[in-house]
């Protein structure tokens, strides 16, 4: 890190995007470079293949048992679309309701502002440590690093986040941040990092969970400040909602004196009735459960019960810029279930770290470039074969493939100087718009016959970009005659 | 019925036998086949690589080439999906409403081969003969964008001599993805490897599909491994007959000249 002020991130459609130099939305390498390395990690491939296929199977079974899944999905999509259309009104209503119930609402334009607000709030309590509920928004803005820089100790309490934190690693999945680790690797991390852990610790999942529980219990009881994210915020009553599996969230949300919640502005739903839809869609899509074990809801503060001070930090960090993109705004409908990650053949093989952002997989490949401005994450929209599996499973029907294609065009159209690729595609477009030129070009393709010298396939070593293909697959020698040529020769040009 | 054949740019240039087989099959079923000479490409490669502006003139050429056709058939789920889902949108975004409407009308008369055979012609037994062990890969765009579903299986089950074996992990992408295969060559190859492992686990002689592009990918990988298992397009299997069998036929489809 240098001491210079990071350059201002480019604006997208005139609205500010997530700033550079803070948070975890940008990788330090392009996706193909990062993936190339990950693909060689046999343990990673095995761990991801096993974990994603297990969750895929569970999701498939619990979704199939609901006869009205298609209607629920459409209801989810429609509710999100309607909410986004009047996002400003709903947010103001949320602020009024939270305030009326004794909470304090803070508006954070970006990661820098949000980190400053939370750091100031924690410092004002006089404590030096905080416990955290698993939260994507705080990972996005790099809150842990900001708090640590201010001399505060931060304890992740979600089991997977704890594994990542103790291993000085990065999350690689939205729902299961340590999905890239197997239980033998987790045992090793615990033995190495948890003070006073039983040296006879085995890789039995129950033993591992017990070790984490013992490590965390003391911190829950000691903590005076907790930080959470939110799955939903109900505008009409100012109610925040966290859904979870482990109960660590419930501990954080109830035991400390002060609770600070950082929430992306798109997490809002107007009414309690809307939760009916999302609380069915989310657990089935994410963990493959009919219902998640813990659903915590709270509104403001309740005297004598739970945290007596509540702060809600509403985070933009590029979301308004996403909202301004009429094709891409659908990505804000995401409820962070991870179903698209679990079905994505690219994610399953390259893993979450290759995306360089806390939002990996198909949704990350659209969300990250839109939050940062597409030029700061220009390789991500291409990190997909457009197979469509993500769209098929998305519980709110986000057409991810169409957004990926849209962002590829945004990237192409943002280039001021034409690239070699752009010149080639422009040339090819001229050719493919003119049958006479097209037939001439097809004839030129037959020069490949000279290169292959009578063999059925072209040589393995070809110049780029063809080498990208021929390094691992044969390319057939072009035929003597195209189909249209031979047809015209036999039937005349009239047909 | 007069059927206009859209060979697709890839088939026309690299695997003309697939278009030849499609024409042969349709003629055998009693239909007149026309091949508009002005055809080139549907524009999908440009759109999916980010060149949607450049794709407009390609779409315009396609619409011009097929404007008089009653029914258009292509041996590609992916190209037909692009005609159905992308062409009009690309024209509309560029402000060419006239082209968008013309593309929509044309899309309404454009069919992927298995859809055309089963839904329009109402046939599942096309009288084909192909005495080989075959596995079918349902390509992503046929499966998810067009929803061809059971149709290719119905057609294959009716082929005399053909032993259809189920492909494990059939709904997983083969890793082609157009320019993805080159831009993300390593990830694409990793996906291809898993697809080939599944194909080879069936001990099929032939892997078939409704898209020549995906088959070029899977077949290119199988060929590089010298696996002996080859790829043959669905149209070629359906066009194959007893009458056309020659000595040393092997797994080559026997398509009447």
Interface residues (C-beta under 8 A of the other chain):
Chain A: X31 X32 X35 X36 X39 X45 X345 X346 X349 X350 X381 X382 X383 X384 X385 X386 X387 X388 X389 X391 X392 X405 X408 X409 X410 X411 X412 X413 X421 X422 X425 X426 X428 X429 X430 X431 X432 X433 X434 X435 X438 X442 X445 X457 X460 X465 X466 X468 X469 X471 X472 X473 X474 X475 X476 X478 X479 X481 X482 X483 X484 X486 X487 X488 X491 X493 X495
Chain B: X7 X9 X11 X12 X13 X14 X15 X16 X17 X19 X20 X23 X34 X35 X37 X38 X39 X40 X41 X43 X46 X47 X48 X49 X50 X51 X52 X53 X54 X55 X57 X58 X60 X61 X65 X140 X141 X143 X144 X145 X171 X172 X173 X175 X176 X177 X178 X179 X180 X181 X182 X183 X184 X185 X186 X187 X188 X189 X190 X191 X192 X194 X216 X217 X219 X220 X221 X223 X224
